[in-house]
Amino acid sequence: MKRYIAILFFLALAIFVNGQKVSGLTYKLDNGITVKMERTWSRVWIQQTQEAFAASEQPQSVVVNIRTLGELTKSNSFKLTAAGKDVRLKDAAPGTYDLKITSVLTGKPGSIVTDISGIVVKPKMKTTVNVTMYDYQINIEETPLASSGLSSMEFIINRFKGNNDQKYNQGVPSFYAKGKRETTINPEESPAKNKAKIKPGTYDVLVTIEIPGYNQKVWLENFTLKPDVSYKVSINMNAGEIVYAGTLRDVTKLHLYPANSADKLGGAPKPEKSMEFMVTEPATAKFPCAPGTYDVLLNIGNGKKYEWKKGIVVRTGGTATIN
């Protein structure tokens, strides 16, 4: 059995934090598949600070700390550059640099390379760069399976490791000829929404992760399918869950906003669609959610009344229960 693992990053919008920019990401599975996102919840958080060296510490110009949420990578290495030339993190001169982070996958050999610009080094000071990565993980297992020369595929969605309830969040594939997105190719057989049997060949495969109102779209490009081989594609969203379990009657929806939104909006509690991250309905059902801290607006009686619950923390692999 072969297993391939990749991590998904959302690159449709570069992320800026205190002047740093996530300007690029490249990775490739060792079986030749390129993974790209059309829409996911993946994010990279960056915080950069400068402080004077402590008297007791060995001076180092740049220190990088990496934190990943969920099942992602097992090791990281860093390269600092200026004008295309490598510079040592230990004794970089004052200036502005680019930082390249190479992360080794937890599964089969492979790596993720993340490029960050705007790293500032000041005289006689230490620059600390804290990076938090939240991304999806893909596992592809290959096993022989006689199927009249066809390739068999199954797509499994895990909200997080150990949670593969497919009732509400299925992975639905669409097949395209490699490099051609104009017309879909119909499988020879479709035993279920998340399964297909198709002629061997090389395809670009679009996986739509069904989440009511917030479908996710992940591309597996240059996917070579062999005859009489079964491919099980598992996507671990590394998400958490959120649910209302309080005593208020008629709470119908949860409106999720970034932390501190309640104070910024002020006034009587009411929805502000331009700031909403997502809306879950019904409120009493466990809904997948990106990890983070949210202010949650309770929708009571389909809009008759609203109430804030501030600072709700959603963690990868856990359920945030609102009481």
The 8 nearest C-alpha neighbors of each residue, nearest first, counted from 0:
[[1, 142, 141, 140, 2, 143, 139, 230],
 [2, 0, 141, 140, 3, 142, 139, 107],
 [1, 3, 140, 139, 138, 4, 0, 107],
 [4, 2, 139, 138, 107, 28, 106, 140],
 [3, 5, 138, 137, 106, 107, 139, 2],
 [6, 4, 137, 136, 28, 7, 3, 138],
 [5, 7, 136, 135, 134, 137, 71, 8],
 [6, 8, 135, 134, 136, 5, 9, 41],
 [7, 9, 41, 134, 10, 6, 42, 36],
 [8, 10, 41, 11, 39, 36, 42, 7],
 [11, 9, 12, 8, 13, 36, 23, 24],
 [10, 12, 9, 13, 37, 38, 36, 8],
 [13, 11, 10, 14, 9, 21, 22, 15],
 [12, 14, 21, 10, 22, 20, 15, 11],
 [13, 15, 21, 20, 12, 16, 43, 44],
 [16, 14, 20, 19, 18, 13, 17, 21],
 [15, 17, 19, 18, 45, 46, 14, 20],
 [16, 18, 19, 15, 46, 47, 45, 20],
 [19, 17, 16, 15, 117, 20, 116, 118],
 [20, 18, 117, 16, 15, 116, 17, 115],
 [19, 21, 15, 116, 115, 22, 14, 18],
 [22, 20, 115, 13, 14, 114, 23, 116],
 [21, 23, 20, 114, 115, 13, 116, 24],
 [24, 22, 114, 21, 113, 25, 10, 115],
 [23, 25, 113, 112, 114, 26, 111, 22],
 [26, 24, 112, 111, 23, 113, 27, 110],
 [27, 25, 111, 110, 112, 24, 33, 28],
 [26, 28, 33, 32, 31, 29, 109, 34],
 [29, 27, 32, 30, 31, 109, 5, 33],
 [28, 30, 31, 109, 27, 108, 3, 32],
 [29, 31, 28, 32, 3, 27, 222, 223],
 [32, 30, 28, 29, 27, 33, 221, 222],
 [33, 31, 221, 28, 222, 220, 30, 27],
 [32, 34, 27, 220, 219, 221, 31, 28],
 [35, 33, 219, 218, 220, 32, 27, 36],
 [36, 34, 218, 217, 33, 219, 37, 7],
 [37, 35, 217, 38, 218, 9, 216, 39],
 [36, 38, 216, 217, 35, 39, 218, 11],
 [37, 39, 216, 215, 36, 217, 9, 40],
 [40, 38, 215, 41, 9, 216, 36, 37],
 [39, 41, 289, 42, 9, 38, 134, 215],
 [42, 40, 134, 9, 8, 133, 39, 135],
 [43, 41, 133, 132, 9, 40, 44, 134],
 [42, 44, 132, 131, 133, 45, 130, 14],
 [43, 45, 131, 130, 132, 42, 46, 16],
 [46, 44, 130, 129, 16, 43, 131, 47],
 [45, 47, 129, 128, 16, 130, 48, 44],
 [46, 48, 128, 127, 129, 45, 126, 49],
 [49, 47, 127, 126, 128, 46, 50, 125],
 [50, 48, 126, 125, 124, 127, 47, 51],
 [51, 49, 124, 125, 52, 48, 126, 127],
 [50, 52, 124, 125, 53, 123, 49, 126],
 [53, 51, 124, 125, 58, 54, 50, 56],
 [52, 54, 55, 56, 51, 58, 57, 50],
 [53, 55, 56, 52, 57, 58, 51, 124],
 [54, 56, 53, 57, 52, 58, 51, 59],
 [57, 55, 53, 54, 58, 52, 59, 51],
 [56, 58, 59, 55, 52, 53, 54, 89],
 [59, 57, 56, 52, 60, 89, 125, 90],
 [60, 58, 89, 61, 90, 125, 57, 88],
 [59, 61, 125, 89, 90, 91, 88, 126],
 [62, 60, 126, 88, 59, 127, 125, 89],
 [63, 61, 127, 128, 126, 64, 60, 59],
 [64, 62, 128, 127, 129, 65, 61, 130],
 [63, 65, 129, 130, 128, 62, 66, 127],
 [66, 64, 130, 131, 129, 63, 67, 132],
 [67, 65, 131, 130, 132, 64, 68, 129],
 [66, 68, 132, 131, 133, 69, 71, 65],
 [69, 67, 133, 132, 315, 66, 70, 237],
 [68, 70, 237, 315, 71, 67, 316, 133],
 [71, 69, 72, 68, 237, 136, 160, 105],
 [70, 72, 69, 105, 136, 6, 104, 67],
 [73, 71, 104, 105, 103, 74, 102, 70],
 [72, 74, 105, 103, 104, 71, 75, 102],
 [75, 73, 103, 102, 72, 76, 104, 105],
 [74, 76, 102, 101, 103, 100, 77, 73],
 [75, 77, 101, 100, 102, 78, 74, 99],
 [76, 78, 100, 99, 101, 79, 75, 98],
 [79, 77, 99, 98, 80, 100, 85, 76],
 [78, 80, 98, 86, 97, 85, 88, 99],
 [79, 81, 85, 84, 97, 86, 96, 83],
 [80, 82, 96, 83, 84, 97, 85, 86],
 [83, 81, 84, 80, 96, 85, 97, 95],
 [82, 84, 81, 80, 85, 97, 79, 86],
 [85, 83, 80, 81, 82, 86, 79, 78],
 [86, 84, 80, 79, 81, 83, 87, 78],
 [87, 85, 79, 80, 91, 88, 84, 81],
 [86, 88, 89, 91, 90, 79, 85, 78],
 [89, 87, 61, 91, 90, 60, 79, 86],
 [90, 88, 59, 60, 87, 91, 61, 58],
 [89, 91, 60, 88, 87, 59, 92, 58],
 [92, 90, 60, 88, 87, 89, 86, 93],
 [91, 93, 94, 90, 120, 122, 60, 121],
 [94, 92, 120, 121, 122, 91, 95, 119],
 [93, 95, 120, 119, 92, 96, 121, 91],
 [96, 94, 119, 118, 117, 120, 97, 93],
 [97, 95, 118, 81, 80, 117, 119, 116],
 [96, 98, 116, 80, 115, 79, 118, 117],
 [99, 97, 79, 115, 78, 114, 116, 80],
 [98, 100, 114, 78, 77, 113, 115, 79],
 [101, 99, 77, 113, 112, 76, 102, 114],
 [102, 100, 112, 76, 75, 111, 77, 110],
 [103, 101, 75, 111, 110, 74, 72, 100],
 [102, 104, 110, 74, 72, 73, 109, 75],
 [105, 103, 72, 110, 106, 109, 73, 102],
 [104, 106, 72, 73, 71, 103, 107, 4],
 [107, 105, 104, 4, 108, 3, 2, 109],
 [106, 108, 3, 109, 4, 2, 105, 104],
 [109, 107, 106, 104, 29, 110, 103, 28],
 [108, 110, 104, 103, 28, 107, 29, 27],
 [109, 111, 103, 102, 104, 26, 101, 112],
 [110, 112, 26, 102, 101, 25, 113, 103],
 [111, 113, 101, 24, 25, 100, 102, 110],
 [114, 112, 24, 100, 99, 23, 111, 101],
 [113, 115, 99, 23, 22, 21, 98, 24],
 [116, 114, 21, 98, 20, 97, 22, 99],
 [117, 115, 97, 20, 19, 118, 98, 96],
 [116, 118, 19, 96, 95, 18, 119, 97],
 [117, 119, 96, 95, 116, 97, 19, 120],
 [118, 120, 95, 94, 117, 96, 121, 126],
 [119, 121, 93, 94, 126, 95, 118, 60],
 [122, 120, 93, 124, 123, 119, 94, 49],
 [121, 123, 93, 124, 120, 92, 125, 94],
 [124, 122, 121, 51, 125, 52, 60, 93],
 [125, 123, 51, 50, 122, 121, 52, 49],
 [124, 126, 60, 50, 49, 61, 51, 52],
 [125, 127, 49, 61, 48, 60, 120, 62],
 [128, 126, 62, 48, 47, 61, 63, 49],
 [127, 129, 47, 63, 46, 62, 64, 130],
 [130, 128, 64, 46, 45, 63, 65, 47],
 [131, 129, 45, 65, 44, 64, 66, 128],
 [132, 130, 66, 44, 67, 43, 65, 45],
 [133, 131, 43, 67, 42, 66, 68, 134],
 [134, 132, 68, 42, 41, 67, 43, 131],
 [135, 133, 41, 7, 8, 6, 132, 136],
 [134, 136, 236, 7, 6, 235, 237, 137],
 [135, 137, 6, 235, 5, 234, 7, 71],
 [138, 136, 234, 5, 4, 233, 235, 6],
 [137, 139, 4, 233, 3, 232, 2, 234],
 [140, 138, 232, 3, 2, 231, 233, 230],
 [139, 141, 2, 231, 1, 230, 138, 0],
 [142, 140, 230, 1, 0, 229, 228, 139],
 [141, 143, 229, 0, 228, 144, 140, 230],
 [144, 142, 228, 229, 227, 145, 141, 0],
 [145, 143, 228, 227, 229, 146, 142, 151],
 [144, 146, 227, 147, 143, 148, 228, 149],
 [145, 147, 227, 149, 148, 144, 150, 151],
 [148, 146, 149, 145, 227, 226, 150, 144],
 [147, 149, 226, 227, 146, 150, 145, 198],
 [150, 148, 198, 226, 146, 227, 197, 147],
 [149, 151, 226, 197, 228, 227, 196, 199],
 [152, 150, 196, 229, 195, 230, 228, 149],
 [153, 151, 230, 195, 194, 229, 231, 196],
 [152, 154, 194, 231, 193, 232, 230, 155],
 [155, 153, 232, 193, 170, 233, 231, 194],
 [154, 156, 233, 170, 232, 234, 157, 153],
 [157, 155, 234, 233, 163, 170, 169, 235],
 [156, 158, 163, 235, 159, 162, 234, 236],
 [159, 157, 236, 238, 162, 235, 237, 156],
 [158, 160, 237, 157, 316, 162, 238, 235],
 [159, 161, 162, 157, 235, 316, 237, 158],
 [160, 162, 159, 163, 157, 158, 316, 164],
 [163, 161, 157, 159, 160, 158, 164, 316],
 [164, 162, 157, 165, 156, 161, 158, 155],
 [163, 165, 166, 162, 157, 167, 168, 156],
 [166, 164, 168, 169, 167, 163, 156, 155],
 [165, 167, 164, 168, 169, 163, 156, 209],
 [166, 168, 165, 169, 210, 209, 164, 211],
 [169, 167, 209, 165, 210, 166, 208, 156],
 [170, 168, 209, 165, 208, 156, 171, 167],
 [169, 171, 208, 154, 193, 207, 156, 206],
 [170, 172, 193, 207, 206, 192, 169, 208],
 [173, 171, 206, 205, 207, 204, 170, 193],
 [172, 174, 205, 204, 206, 183, 175, 171],
 [175, 173, 204, 184, 183, 203, 202, 205],
 [176, 174, 183, 203, 184, 202, 180, 177],
 [175, 177, 202, 179, 203, 178, 174, 201],
 [176, 178, 202, 203, 179, 221, 201, 175],
 [177, 179, 176, 180, 203, 175, 220, 202],
 [180, 178, 176, 177, 181, 175, 182, 203],
 [181, 179, 182, 175, 178, 183, 176, 177],
 [180, 182, 179, 183, 175, 176, 178, 184],
 [183, 181, 180, 175, 184, 179, 176, 174],
 [182, 184, 175, 174, 185, 173, 181, 180],
 [185, 183, 174, 175, 186, 182, 176, 173],
 [184, 186, 183, 187, 174, 197, 173, 188],
 [187, 185, 197, 188, 196, 195, 184, 189],
 [186, 188, 197, 196, 185, 189, 198, 195],
 [187, 189, 196, 186, 195, 190, 197, 185],
 [188, 190, 195, 191, 194, 196, 186, 192],
 [189, 191, 194, 188, 195, 192, 196, 193],
 [192, 190, 194, 193, 189, 195, 153, 188],
 [193, 191, 194, 171, 189, 190, 170, 169],
 [192, 194, 171, 154, 191, 170, 153, 169],
 [195, 193, 153, 191, 152, 192, 189, 190],
 [194, 196, 189, 152, 188, 151, 186, 190],
 [195, 197, 151, 188, 150, 187, 186, 149],
 [196, 198, 186, 187, 150, 149, 195, 199],
 [197, 199, 149, 150, 200, 187, 196, 186],
 [200, 198, 224, 225, 226, 150, 149, 197],
 [199, 201, 224, 223, 198, 202, 225, 222],
 [200, 202, 223, 222, 221, 224, 177, 176],
 [203, 201, 177, 176, 222, 221, 175, 204],
 [202, 204, 220, 177, 175, 221, 219, 222],
 [205, 203, 174, 219, 218, 173, 202, 220],
 [204, 206, 218, 173, 172, 217, 219, 207],
 [207, 205, 172, 217, 171, 216, 170, 218],
 [208, 206, 216, 171, 170, 215, 209, 172],
 [209, 207, 170, 215, 214, 169, 216, 206],
 [208, 210, 214, 168, 169, 207, 170, 211],
 [209, 211, 214, 213, 168, 212, 208, 167],
 [212, 210, 213, 209, 214, 167, 279, 168],
 [211, 213, 210, 214, 278, 209, 277, 279],
 [214, 212, 210, 211, 215, 209, 277, 208],
 [213, 215, 210, 209, 208, 212, 207, 211],
 [214, 216, 208, 39, 38, 207, 213, 209],
 [217, 215, 207, 38, 37, 206, 208, 36],
 [216, 218, 36, 206, 205, 37, 35, 207],
 [219, 217, 205, 35, 34, 204, 36, 220],
 [220, 218, 34, 204, 203, 33, 32, 222],
 [219, 221, 203, 33, 222, 32, 218, 34],
 [220, 222, 32, 203, 202, 201, 177, 223],
 [221, 223, 202, 201, 32, 220, 203, 219],
 [224, 222, 201, 200, 221, 202, 225, 199],
 [225, 223, 199, 200, 201, 150, 222, 226],
 [224, 226, 199, 228, 150, 227, 223, 200],
 [227, 225, 148, 149, 150, 199, 228, 224],
 [228, 226, 145, 148, 144, 146, 150, 149],
 [227, 229, 143, 144, 150, 226, 142, 225],
 [228, 230, 151, 142, 141, 144, 152, 143],
 [231, 229, 152, 141, 140, 151, 232, 153],
 [232, 230, 153, 140, 139, 152, 154, 233],
 [231, 233, 139, 154, 138, 155, 153, 230],
 [234, 232, 155, 138, 137, 156, 154, 231],
 [233, 235, 137, 156, 136, 157, 236, 155],
 [236, 234, 157, 136, 237, 159, 135, 158],
 [235, 237, 135, 158, 238, 159, 234, 157],
 [238, 236, 159, 69, 235, 315, 135, 158],
 [239, 237, 315, 289, 236, 158, 159, 288],
 [238, 240, 315, 316, 317, 288, 314, 287],
 [241, 239, 318, 287, 286, 288, 285, 319],
 [240, 242, 319, 286, 318, 285, 320, 288],
 [243, 241, 285, 320, 283, 284, 282, 321],
 [244, 242, 321, 283, 282, 320, 245, 322],
 [245, 243, 322, 321, 320, 283, 242, 246],
 [322, 246, 244, 247, 243, 321, 248, 320],
 [245, 247, 248, 244, 322, 243, 250, 249],
 [248, 246, 245, 250, 249, 299, 322, 244],
 [247, 249, 250, 246, 299, 300, 245, 251],
 [248, 250, 300, 299, 251, 247, 301, 298],
 [251, 249, 299, 298, 248, 252, 300, 297],
 [250, 252, 282, 281, 249, 298, 299, 301],
 [253, 251, 282, 280, 298, 279, 281, 250],
 [252, 254, 297, 279, 278, 282, 296, 298],
 [255, 253, 278, 296, 295, 277, 252, 297],
 [254, 256, 295, 277, 276, 275, 278, 294],
 [257, 255, 275, 294, 276, 293, 295, 260],
 [258, 256, 293, 260, 294, 259, 292, 276],
 [257, 259, 293, 294, 292, 260, 310, 256],
 [260, 258, 261, 262, 263, 257, 294, 309],
 [261, 259, 263, 262, 258, 257, 264, 256],
 [262, 260, 264, 259, 263, 265, 294, 307],
 [263, 261, 265, 260, 264, 259, 266, 258],
 [264, 262, 260, 261, 265, 259, 266, 258],
 [263, 265, 261, 262, 260, 266, 268, 271],
 [266, 264, 262, 263, 261, 267, 268, 260],
 [267, 265, 268, 264, 269, 262, 261, 263],
 [266, 268, 269, 265, 305, 264, 306, 261],
 [269, 267, 305, 306, 266, 307, 270, 265],
 [268, 270, 305, 267, 271, 296, 306, 304],
 [271, 269, 272, 268, 254, 296, 275, 305],
 [272, 270, 273, 274, 275, 269, 264, 256],
 [271, 273, 275, 274, 270, 276, 254, 277],
 [272, 274, 271, 275, 276, 270, 256, 277],
 [275, 273, 272, 271, 256, 276, 257, 260],
 [276, 274, 256, 272, 277, 255, 273, 271],
 [275, 277, 256, 255, 274, 257, 278, 254],
 [276, 278, 255, 275, 254, 279, 256, 213],
 [277, 279, 254, 253, 255, 280, 252, 276],
 [280, 278, 253, 252, 282, 281, 286, 277],
 [281, 279, 252, 282, 251, 278, 253, 284],
 [280, 282, 283, 251, 252, 284, 279, 253],
 [281, 283, 252, 280, 251, 243, 253, 284],
 [282, 284, 243, 281, 242, 244, 285, 280],
 [285, 283, 282, 281, 242, 286, 280, 243],
 [286, 284, 242, 241, 240, 283, 287, 282],
 [285, 287, 240, 241, 284, 288, 242, 279],
 [288, 286, 240, 239, 238, 158, 241, 285],
 [287, 289, 239, 240, 238, 290, 286, 241],
 [288, 290, 238, 239, 40, 291, 287, 313],
 [291, 289, 313, 314, 315, 239, 238, 288],
 [290, 292, 313, 312, 289, 293, 314, 311],
 [293, 291, 312, 311, 258, 310, 313, 257],
 [294, 292, 258, 257, 311, 310, 256, 295],
 [293, 295, 309, 258, 256, 310, 308, 257],
 [296, 294, 255, 308, 254, 307, 293, 256],
 [295, 297, 307, 254, 306, 253, 308, 298],
 [298, 296, 306, 253, 305, 299, 307, 295],
 [299, 297, 305, 252, 250, 302, 251, 253],
 [300, 298, 250, 304, 249, 301, 305, 251],
 [299, 301, 249, 303, 302, 250, 251, 298],
 [302, 300, 299, 303, 251, 298, 252, 250],
 [301, 303, 304, 300, 298, 299, 305, 269],
 [304, 302, 300, 301, 299, 305, 298, 249],
 [303, 305, 299, 302, 298, 300, 306, 301],
 [306, 304, 298, 297, 268, 299, 269, 296],
 [305, 307, 297, 296, 268, 308, 304, 298],
 [308, 306, 296, 295, 309, 297, 268, 294],
 [307, 309, 295, 294, 296, 306, 310, 311],
 [310, 308, 294, 311, 307, 295, 293, 261],
 [309, 311, 294, 293, 292, 258, 312, 308],
 [310, 312, 293, 292, 309, 294, 313, 295],
 [311, 313, 292, 291, 310, 293, 314, 319],
 [314, 312, 290, 291, 319, 239, 292, 311],
 [315, 313, 290, 239, 317, 316, 312, 291],
 [314, 316, 239, 238, 237, 317, 290, 69],
 [315, 317, 239, 159, 314, 238, 237, 160],
 [318, 316, 239, 314, 315, 240, 319, 313],
 [317, 319, 240, 241, 239, 320, 313, 316],
 [320, 318, 241, 313, 240, 242, 321, 312],
 [321, 319, 242, 243, 241, 318, 244, 322],
 [322, 320, 243, 244, 242, 245, 319, 241],
 [245, 321, 244, 243, 320, 246, 247, 308]]
